[in-house]
Amino acid sequence: MNENGVPSDTETDLETDSENDSDGDSRNDPEPTPETVPEPDAPDGAETPGDAPGVTLDDSGSSAESDPLSGTVYGDDAFGEPSGTDAVPAEPDEPKDEAEVPDADATRRDLVVPPAPVTPPVTPPKIVPPVPDEAEEPAPAAAGAGSRRPPGRRRGRAARYGRRALLGLLAFIGLCVAAFGVAYLMTPVPSPQEEALAQGPTFYYSDGRTVIAKTGVNRDAVPIDEIPKGVRDAVIAAENRSFYRDPGVSVRGTTRALWSTLTGEQLQGGSTITQQMVRNYYGGIGKERSVDRKLKEIMVALKVGREKDKDWILEQYLNTIFFGRDAYGVQAAARAYYGKDVKELTAREGAYLAAAIQQPSRFADPTGPNRAMAEQRWRAVLANMVKDGAISQAEASAMTFPMPAKQKITNILKGQKGYMVNVAKKELIERRGYSEDEINRSGLKITTTFDKRLMDAARKAVLANSPDGMSKRIRTGLVSVDPKTGQVLAFYGGRDYLTEALSSSFGDWAQAGSGFKPIVLAAALDDGMKLYDSVDGSSPQYYNGARVENDGGRSYGYVSLVEATRNSVNTAYVNIGREIGLDKVTRMAEKMGIPESQLTANGANTAPTFPLGVISIHPVQQAGVYATFAAEGEYHTPYVVKSVTNNDDHRRTFSEPGKRAFSQEVARDATYAMEQVVRSGTGTAARLPDGRDVAGKTGTTDQGRAIWFNGFVPQLATSVSMFRSDSKPLRIPGYGVYGGVLPARIWHDYMTEVVNIKGYPPESFGAPSANTGGDYFGRPSDTPGDERPDELNPTRPPDSEEPEEPSGPPTEEDPGLPLPTPGRPDDPDDGGGGDDEPGGVDRPGGPRPNVF
């Protein structure tokens, strides 16, 4: 209280806080007000004690200091000496009597409390003062210390905030419950959708009008009593073990799905059997990935779970769910997988079908790498059945894996159609976020990038150049990629999808051979090498203990990068890789679309022969590499689906952004070197009429296991490959196994028709950055007029002089690194060094040497 009897601000706050203090603490009880002592005059130039805030005197006449951090009061009695902090009188507004002479005690107190306006005091050890009597009133806060809240007040304020937060949370929960109730009441159960609404997709060529194929929905509903109990128990064990106990919705699974949708992640699983049935059986639910759709599904599932019998729900679910192999419903699945009616299925077969629901595309063909995964999940279903008491552990242990029958393919996918449909579906699933079930039953209109005229031209060129008597095991791949967009305009997938379901252009692969060398060339140019730089192309040479020689053992001596490319000189390209580092070759290949996993398999990218193409790649990947050169250094991932339109006419379009792999200068220089391959090197059989600019590279592997021609004009890049599915050497009647022979001829015939169909005008490639000295780099060394400007002549030793390094057999000082283990996909490769005579004529003289 002040002298007028009015409570001070500090007292009011403390009283207010004491109402919220329920712990019985006496810290807010009143304490006696300390005595105020008049202060003497200060000497001249000295600051008076009245200028130092924060000090009061207790009843004994000693000074007391309030710790501004802890609120603890310190005094003379506590330390045996006065406090060193600044002080102010308890009543600063009281006027001083300048004529008053202080007594001795006051003088003593004045002397021991010197002002310290600048240097902050050293905080003494905190000593808790005696607890004041219950009747005492707490002292008012000293002037200048009111910014520090007493502990009781802080606790009271925190308690108020906690109560407010709790009330807010309860209000929010109540609002959510109310909103949920309103949504539940306002969401009607839709009418069951007719089976006719479950339409299969229609695939179109790139014009959006010409149909490739339209697949149907294979379904045959059966009543629940015709479905064996073992099959029903297996499905429940695999998909929703609490089916007969839950209300139709899984709280945990639904929360996870909603959260993943809200955070922008792909919508996750967690749906119960009831929820899945609602999506498939009722119309109007939709399949889009949105919170609204998920909430609607939940409301309908809750209503159906309350209004319908569980057996009825299970019956509708088993008659509508997708099992793979184009089978909708358990009856269609029983016929597709085991060739029998559902009522004849055993528990172990039912467990396999139940396991297939989660990943139908993989379970459709449980062979090869899919076998282990399929059997593992099948056994997991059996384990759940044991836990549920559906079967005993002894019964589960006695069951053997029920391998399904071989999948039958409908005639609508005959020829190239099946390849186109399968490649498009795979891309939608793996890269565009569609499920196989959504594709097969939603009536989607899928427009591909395939040009029908070019598809027909590809098939015609391959068949016209396939000699009679050629082994059926020899596969041919052909892929054309638009350099500006990455769209695959055409491809050849195999003889017939019904007999060879794996596409030779997208699914199968072969060793790259010398077709990999342009990647090495791009890496070298990007690293600073020039077209006129020389490398050692003598033969043979030894690298880490491995003998490398050029085709036919021909020794070229020192050659420029252009000549090394034109004649596909193996030893020169191995030396290029050694000079720039194989890690740079690896990074360049990744930039051009070859995954790291393919480049590093069996340590291939650490072997000296890595530049010779010892890795295996898909033809579509190789076409993407050469499209990057045609696009002057910009890479687009090849893709095959342009757009998808649903039943509501909502259209999604797709594209692939360009990524800079290397500079335009590097692209033009590399292209110039590859032009010489077609003009006068190993790929002359690929020349096009009217002198049209063509660049490319042949590729031949060890013992002719795979042969390639990869070429491009400014508007289109095309790769052609031939290989055996079992990786054995090729034997082609009437033809040699060189990339510059049969693959180059197929390329020539196909591209000749393509430029006419598409109306591509003749265009020239950009000029190289270096002064090439006319046509020197494009001509054989014995062609007149091939003098090179003096400033471009690299230092070259006499032909008789042996290169200093590398040469000779390996030594003890350089034992070398092991080469990749031979065998597909990493067989050693001669890279096609000098692999084709100019003009594409096969070299006589028996079998080719087994070189690296």
JOZIZI-V171877 format. One record per backbone hydrogen bond with DSSP energy under -0.5 kcal/mol. NH is the residue of the N-H (numbers start at 1). CO is the residue of the C=O. Records with the same first field share a line. If there is no record, write none. Layout:
# JOZIZI-V171877
NH = CO  CO
This chain:
# JOZIZI-V171877
2 = 6
5 = 2
12 = 8
13 = 9
14 = 10
15 = 11
16 = 12
17 = 13
18 = 14
19 = 15  16
20 = 16  17
21 = 18
22 = 20
29 = 26
30 = 137
31 = 137
35 = 57
46 = 43
51 = 48
52 = 49  87
53 = 51
56 = 64
57 = 35
58 = 62
61 = 58
64 = 56
65 = 74
66 = 54
67 = 65  72
71 = 67
74 = 65
76 = 63
78 = 75
79 = 75
80 = 76
94 = 91
98 = 96
100 = 97
102 = 100
107 = 103
108 = 104
109 = 105
110 = 106
111 = 107
112 = 108
113 = 110
123 = 121
128 = 126
136 = 133
145 = 142
148 = 145
149 = 147
154 = 150
155 = 151
156 = 152
157 = 153
158 = 154
159 = 155
160 = 156
161 = 157
162 = 158
163 = 159
164 = 160
165 = 161
166 = 162
167 = 163
168 = 164
169 = 165
170 = 166
171 = 167
172 = 168
173 = 169
174 = 170
175 = 171
176 = 172
177 = 173
178 = 174
179 = 175
180 = 176
181 = 177
182 = 178
183 = 179
184 = 180
185 = 181
186 = 182
187 = 183
188 = 186
190 = 188
193 = 281
197 = 194
198 = 194  195
199 = 197  441
202 = 444
203 = 213
204 = 446
205 = 210
206 = 450
208 = 205
211 = 209
212 = 203
213 = 203
215 = 201
218 = 216  326
219 = 217
220 = 328
226 = 223
227 = 224
228 = 226
231 = 228
232 = 228
233 = 229
234 = 230
235 = 231
236 = 232
237 = 233
238 = 234
239 = 235
240 = 236
243 = 240
245 = 242
246 = 242
251 = 249
254 = 250
255 = 251
256 = 252
257 = 253
258 = 254
259 = 255
260 = 256
261 = 257
262 = 258
263 = 259
264 = 261
265 = 260
276 = 272
277 = 273
278 = 274
279 = 275
280 = 276
281 = 277
282 = 278
283 = 191
285 = 282
290 = 288
294 = 290
295 = 291
296 = 292
297 = 293
298 = 294
299 = 295
300 = 296
301 = 297
302 = 298
303 = 299
304 = 300
305 = 301
306 = 302
307 = 303
308 = 304
313 = 309
314 = 310
315 = 311
316 = 312
317 = 313
318 = 314
319 = 315
320 = 316  317
321 = 317
323 = 327
324 = 327
327 = 324
328 = 218  326
329 = 321  327
330 = 318
333 = 329
334 = 330
335 = 331
336 = 332
337 = 333
338 = 334
339 = 335
340 = 334
344 = 341
345 = 342
350 = 346
351 = 347
352 = 348
353 = 349
354 = 350
355 = 351
356 = 352
357 = 353  354
358 = 355
359 = 355
362 = 359
363 = 359
364 = 360
365 = 362
366 = 363
367 = 365
370 = 367
371 = 368
373 = 369
374 = 370
375 = 371
376 = 372
377 = 373
378 = 374
379 = 375
380 = 376
381 = 377
382 = 378
383 = 379
384 = 380
385 = 381
386 = 382
387 = 383
388 = 384
389 = 385  386
390 = 385
391 = 385
396 = 392
397 = 393
398 = 394
399 = 395  396
403 = 401
405 = 337
413 = 410
414 = 411
417 = 414
418 = 413
420 = 416
421 = 417
422 = 418
423 = 419
424 = 420
425 = 421
426 = 422
427 = 423
428 = 424
429 = 425
430 = 426
431 = 427
432 = 427  428
434 = 428
439 = 435
440 = 436
441 = 437
442 = 438
443 = 199
445 = 645
446 = 202  444
447 = 445  643
448 = 204  446
449 = 640
451 = 489
452 = 450
455 = 451
456 = 452
457 = 453
458 = 454
459 = 455
460 = 456
461 = 457
462 = 458
463 = 459
464 = 460
465 = 461
466 = 463
467 = 465
470 = 467
471 = 731
474 = 471
475 = 473  723
477 = 721
478 = 492
479 = 719
480 = 490
481 = 717
482 = 487
483 = 481
485 = 482
486 = 482
488 = 639
489 = 480  487
490 = 480
492 = 478
493 = 491
497 = 415
499 = 496
500 = 496
504 = 493
507 = 503
508 = 503
510 = 617
512 = 615
513 = 613
515 = 512
516 = 513
517 = 514
519 = 516
520 = 516
521 = 517
522 = 518
523 = 519
524 = 520
525 = 521
526 = 522
527 = 523
528 = 525
529 = 524
533 = 530
535 = 559
537 = 535  557
540 = 548
541 = 548
543 = 546
546 = 543
548 = 541
551 = 833
553 = 550
554 = 551
556 = 537  554
559 = 535
561 = 531  533
562 = 531
564 = 560
565 = 561
566 = 562
567 = 563
568 = 565
569 = 564
570 = 568
573 = 569
574 = 570
575 = 571
576 = 572
577 = 573
578 = 574
579 = 575
580 = 576
581 = 577
584 = 581
585 = 581
586 = 582
587 = 583
588 = 584
589 = 585
590 = 586
591 = 587
592 = 588
593 = 590
594 = 589
595 = 593
598 = 595
599 = 595
600 = 596
603 = 600
604 = 601
605 = 599
606 = 603
607 = 604
610 = 607
611 = 608
612 = 609
613 = 610
614 = 610
617 = 510
620 = 505
621 = 618
622 = 618
623 = 619
624 = 620
625 = 621
626 = 622
627 = 623
628 = 624  625
629 = 625
630 = 626
631 = 627
632 = 629
633 = 628
634 = 628
635 = 633  659
639 = 486
642 = 447  640
643 = 447
644 = 652
645 = 445
646 = 650
649 = 646
651 = 649
652 = 644
654 = 642
659 = 635
661 = 633  659
662 = 633
667 = 663
668 = 664
669 = 665
670 = 666
671 = 667
672 = 668
673 = 669
674 = 670
675 = 671
676 = 672
677 = 673
678 = 674
679 = 675
680 = 676
681 = 676  677
682 = 566
683 = 677
684 = 681
686 = 683
687 = 684
691 = 688
692 = 689
695 = 712
696 = 674
697 = 710
699 = 708
701 = 706
702 = 828
704 = 701
705 = 702
707 = 722
708 = 699
709 = 720
710 = 697
711 = 709  718
712 = 695
713 = 716
716 = 713
717 = 481
718 = 711
719 = 479
720 = 709
721 = 477
722 = 707
723 = 475
724 = 705
725 = 473
727 = 724
730 = 704
733 = 731
735 = 732
738 = 736
741 = 738
744 = 739
745 = 741
746 = 742
747 = 743
748 = 744
749 = 745
750 = 746
751 = 747
752 = 748
753 = 749
754 = 750
755 = 751
756 = 752
757 = 753
758 = 754
759 = 755
760 = 755
772 = 770
776 = 773
777 = 772
778 = 775
779 = 776
783 = 780
786 = 783
792 = 789
793 = 789  790
794 = 792
801 = 798
811 = 814
815 = 812
826 = 823
829 = 852
833 = 830
834 = 567
835 = 832
837 = 841
840 = 837
851 = 849
